[in-house]
Amino acid sequence: MLQRHLVILKQVVENEPIGILKLAEETRIPSHKVRYSLRVLEQEGLIKASAPGAVTTDKTKPFLQGLDAMIENLTRRAEDLKKIKIER
């Protein structure tokens, strides 16, 4: 789901304003899933609705600037989780 949200955000950044139908067509993601991702991104303040379609906000650029670091952190945490061995 996180991957889908990022794919949708990428399309908004690159093609704003962009509507649900165009997002669904460009990403090949069903429109109901696009709609959900847009809602999540809007709740996070990363996009906002406009008459012609979704657009970025003032929070989008700072989020994208920190995205690589967040992904690296998630990667490290996933690697740490792999090291935990639970006897069965």
C-alpha positions as a Python dict, from the first residue, in 0.01 Angstrom:
ca = {
    (1, 'M'): (0, 0, 0),
    (2, 'L'): (286, 236, 82),
    (3, 'Q'): (429, 173, -262),
    (4, 'R'): (96, 264, -422),
    (5, 'H'): (74, 588, -222),
    (6, 'L'): (424, 683, -339),
    (7, 'V'): (343, 599, -702),
    (8, 'I'): (34, 822, -681),
    (9, 'L'): (231, 1102, -513),
    (10, 'K'): (498, 1079, -784),
    (11, 'Q'): (232, 1122, -1054),
    (12, 'V'): (80, 1422, -875),
    (13, 'V'): (423, 1586, -840),
    (14, 'E'): (508, 1527, -1206),
    (15, 'N'): (165, 1601, -1360),
    (16, 'E'): (-25, 1833, -1128),
    (17, 'P'): (-309, 1904, -1142),
    (18, 'I'): (-421, 1551, -1213),
    (19, 'G'): (-755, 1382, -1159),
    (20, 'I'): (-851, 1033, -1044),
    (21, 'L'): (-928, 896, -1390),
    (22, 'K'): (-599, 1018, -1536),
    (23, 'L'): (-408, 880, -1235),
    (24, 'A'): (-579, 543, -1276),
    (25, 'E'): (-499, 540, -1646),
    (26, 'E'): (-134, 645, -1603),
    (27, 'T'): (-61, 408, -1313),
    (28, 'R'): (-292, 121, -1411),
    (29, 'I'): (-423, 125, -1055),
    (30, 'P'): (-802, 86, -1014),
    (31, 'S'): (-974, 418, -952),
    (32, 'H'): (-1111, 311, -611),
    (33, 'K'): (-754, 244, -494),
    (34, 'V'): (-634, 574, -643),
    (35, 'R'): (-914, 751, -456),
    (36, 'Y'): (-806, 589, -127),
    (37, 'S'): (-439, 681, -183),
    (38, 'L'): (-536, 1040, -260),
    (39, 'R'): (-738, 1053, 62),
    (40, 'V'): (-441, 924, 265),
    (41, 'L'): (-200, 1167, 97),
    (42, 'E'): (-444, 1453, 159),
    (43, 'Q'): (-482, 1358, 526),
    (44, 'E'): (-103, 1369, 556),
    (45, 'G'): (-105, 1717, 400),
    (46, 'L'): (107, 1612, 101),
    (47, 'I'): (-156, 1695, -160),
    (48, 'K'): (-480, 1888, -177),
    (49, 'A'): (-783, 1873, -399),
    (50, 'S'): (-847, 2141, -658),
    (51, 'A'): (-1110, 2179, -928),
    (52, 'P'): (-882, 2044, -1205),
    (53, 'G'): (-734, 1769, -985),
    (54, 'A'): (-487, 1688, -710),
    (55, 'V'): (-197, 1927, -651),
    (56, 'T'): (102, 1933, -417),
    (57, 'T'): (125, 2141, -99),
    (58, 'D'): (401, 2322, 90),
    (59, 'K'): (467, 1996, 278),
    (60, 'T'): (537, 1790, -34),
    (61, 'K'): (890, 1910, -111),
    (62, 'P'): (1025, 1869, 246),
    (63, 'F'): (869, 1521, 261),
    (64, 'L'): (1034, 1419, -66),
    (65, 'Q'): (1369, 1558, 48),
    (66, 'G'): (1358, 1329, 352),
    (67, 'L'): (1217, 1026, 171),
    (68, 'D'): (1548, 856, 92),
    (69, 'A'): (1653, 875, 457),
    (70, 'M'): (1317, 732, 567),
    (71, 'I'): (1353, 443, 320),
    (72, 'E'): (1709, 374, 442),
    (73, 'N'): (1582, 370, 800),
    (74, 'L'): (1307, 124, 708),
    (75, 'T'): (1562, -95, 531),
    (76, 'R'): (1786, -102, 840),
    (77, 'R'): (1491, -183, 1063),
    (78, 'A'): (1381, -466, 832),
    (79, 'E'): (1734, -609, 841),
    (80, 'D'): (1731, -591, 1223),
    (81, 'L'): (1397, -775, 1228),
    (82, 'K'): (1546, -1055, 1018),
    (83, 'K'): (1812, -1110, 1287),
    (84, 'I'): (1554, -1190, 1553),
    (85, 'K'): (1526, -1566, 1575),
    (86, 'I'): (1232, -1717, 1759),
    (87, 'E'): (1241, -2087, 1836),
    (88, 'R'): (932, -2275, 1732),
}
